[in-house]
Amino acid sequence: MDDLVGKRAVEVGRYIADNKCTVRAAAKKFGISKSTVHKDISERLKTIDGLLYEQAEQVLQFNKAERHIRGGNATKKKYEQVRKMRENPAES
């Protein structure tokens, strides 16, 4: 494995573990794809630093378990705004 790729995997893993962020947020921060974040954590980091892998994987599993809740809340918020605009069109 390329040394730069290994270093990036550690940086991404540390960022996820420290900030409790999503794959999407980590991908945006490092300018890489979500697929690359997954590969960095699940394959590369696992062989480089097992403890950091466990920490990052725990955050990712938590986010995965709660993503349907976040999506539902975002949809709820969206339609509350639509309802308000229909009720008070002058305020929008």
ABEGO torsion letter per residue (X at the ends): XBAAAAAAAAAAAAAAAAAGBBAAAAAAAAGBBAAAAAAAAAAAAAAABAAAAAAAAAAAAAAAAAAAAAAAAAAAAAAAAAAAAAABAAAX
